Amino acid sequence: MTPQERAERSAEAMWATDSASKWLGLSLDAIGPGTATMSFTVQEHHLNGHRICHGGYIFTLADSTFAFACNSYNQVTVAQENSITFITPGQPGERLTARAVESAKSGRSGVYDITVTGEDGRKVALFRGLSRTIKGQNFEETS
């Protein structure tokens, strides 16, 4: 199995049971070894009292993208620590896209950088996720 096939199978297995991402209207747009891209359109129920996208939804988009990227090796991997910096607001009706890139991976630890952008390409948020691999696989893989 190629690394790309493994990433795709891992994503399929995770997506099948990811009720939170589906309920929020996220879509998994691309997956690869150590990378993922997800997006969603800011709707009325995503808006805060300032009529901009609530930061919690932007964080969730970035966090879900981080999860798919760090689980792309078919090893169950969880978040150890996350941080986010909000730069510009997400606007009503706008499609936000999060792209995750693996910055470092050693042993059971990984570092992933996720950039959330607006439709015009501006940076909405920068997210860094630290991962920890635990026991288990996302799908049964035979040698």
C-alpha positions as CSV (number, residue, x, y, z in Angstrom):
1,M,0.0,0.0,0.0
2,T,1.4,3.4,-0.9
3,P,1.6,6.2,1.6
4,Q,-1.2,8.1,-0.3
5,E,-3.5,5.0,-0.3
6,R,-2.9,4.6,3.5
7,A,-3.7,8.3,4.0
8,E,-6.9,8.0,2.0
9,R,-8.0,4.8,3.8
10,S,-7.3,6.3,7.2
11,A,-9.3,9.4,6.2
12,E,-12.2,7.2,5.0
13,A,-12.3,5.3,8.3
14,M,-12.2,8.5,10.4
15,W,-14.8,10.3,8.3
16,A,-17.2,7.4,8.6
17,T,-17.5,8.1,12.4
18,D,-16.7,11.9,12.6
19,S,-20.2,13.1,13.5
20,A,-18.9,16.5,14.8
21,S,-17.2,17.5,11.5
22,K,-20.2,16.4,9.5
23,W,-22.7,18.1,11.7
24,L,-20.8,21.4,11.4
25,G,-20.9,21.1,7.6
26,L,-17.2,20.6,7.1
27,S,-15.9,18.9,4.0
28,L,-12.7,16.9,3.6
29,D,-11.3,18.3,0.4
30,A,-7.8,16.7,0.2
31,I,-5.7,14.2,2.1
32,G,-2.1,13.0,1.9
33,P,0.7,11.7,4.2
34,G,0.9,14.4,6.9
35,T,-1.4,16.8,5.1
36,A,-5.1,17.6,4.9
37,T,-7.4,20.3,3.6
38,M,-10.9,20.9,4.9
39,S,-13.4,23.7,4.4
40,F,-16.9,25.0,5.3
41,T,-19.1,27.9,4.4
42,V,-19.9,30.4,7.2
43,Q,-23.6,30.3,7.7
44,E,-26.0,32.2,10.0
45,H,-25.6,29.8,12.9
46,H,-21.8,30.2,12.8
47,L,-22.0,34.0,13.5
48,N,-21.3,35.6,16.9
49,G,-22.7,38.8,18.2
50,H,-20.4,40.9,16.0
51,R,-21.9,39.1,12.9
52,I,-18.6,37.4,12.1
53,C,-17.7,33.8,12.3
54,H,-17.4,32.6,15.9
55,G,-13.8,31.7,16.7
56,G,-14.8,28.4,18.0
57,Y,-15.9,27.3,14.6
58,I,-12.7,28.4,13.0
59,F,-10.8,26.5,15.7
60,T,-12.9,23.4,15.1
61,L,-12.2,23.6,11.3
62,A,-8.4,23.8,12.0
63,D,-8.6,21.1,14.7
64,S,-10.4,18.7,12.5
65,T,-8.0,19.3,9.6
66,F,-5.1,18.7,12.1
67,A,-6.8,15.4,13.1
68,F,-7.0,14.1,9.6
69,A,-3.4,15.1,8.8
70,C,-1.8,13.5,11.9
71,N,-3.9,10.3,11.5
72,S,-2.9,9.9,7.8
73,Y,-0.3,7.1,8.7
74,N,-3.0,4.7,10.0
75,Q,-1.8,5.1,13.6
76,V,-4.4,6.4,16.1
77,T,-3.1,9.9,16.9
78,V,-4.7,12.5,19.3
79,A,-4.1,16.1,20.1
80,Q,-1.6,16.8,22.8
81,E,-1.8,20.6,22.6
82,N,-3.2,23.2,20.2
83,S,-3.0,27.0,19.9
84,I,-4.6,29.4,17.5
85,T,-4.0,33.0,16.5
86,F,-7.0,34.8,14.9
87,I,-5.9,37.3,12.2
88,T,-8.9,38.4,10.3
89,P,-12.6,37.5,10.7
90,G,-14.5,35.0,8.7
91,Q,-17.5,36.7,7.0
92,P,-21.1,35.5,6.5
93,G,-21.4,33.3,3.4
94,E,-17.7,33.0,2.9
95,R,-16.0,29.6,2.4
96,L,-13.1,29.1,4.9
97,T,-10.4,26.6,4.0
98,A,-7.9,25.0,6.4
99,R,-4.7,23.4,5.1
100,A,-2.6,21.3,7.4
101,V,1.1,20.6,6.9
102,E,3.3,18.3,9.0
103,S,6.2,20.4,10.3
104,A,8.0,17.7,12.3
105,K,7.4,14.1,13.3
106,S,9.6,12.0,15.6
107,G,8.6,8.9,17.4
108,R,5.1,9.3,18.8
109,S,5.2,13.1,18.6
110,G,4.3,15.4,15.7
111,V,3.9,19.1,15.0
112,Y,1.4,20.4,12.5
113,D,0.8,23.9,11.2
114,I,-2.7,24.7,9.9
115,T,-3.4,27.9,7.9
116,V,-7.1,29.0,7.7
117,T,-7.8,31.2,4.7
118,G,-10.8,33.1,3.4
119,E,-12.1,33.0,-0.2
120,D,-9.8,35.9,-1.2
121,G,-6.7,34.1,0.1
122,R,-6.2,36.2,3.2
123,K,-5.1,34.5,6.4
124,V,-7.9,34.2,8.8
125,A,-6.1,32.1,11.5
126,L,-2.9,30.3,12.2
127,F,-3.1,27.1,14.2
128,R,-0.4,24.8,15.6
129,G,-1.2,21.3,16.8
130,L,1.0,19.0,18.7
131,S,0.1,15.3,18.3
132,R,0.7,12.1,20.2
133,T,0.4,8.7,18.6
134,I,-1.3,6.1,20.9
135,K,-2.2,2.4,20.4
136,G,-4.4,1.3,17.5
137,Q,-5.0,1.8,13.8
138,N,-7.8,3.6,12.0
139,F,-8.4,0.6,9.8
140,E,-7.0,-3.0,9.9
141,E,-4.0,-3.2,7.7
142,T,-2.4,-6.5,6.7
143,S,1.3,-6.7,5.9
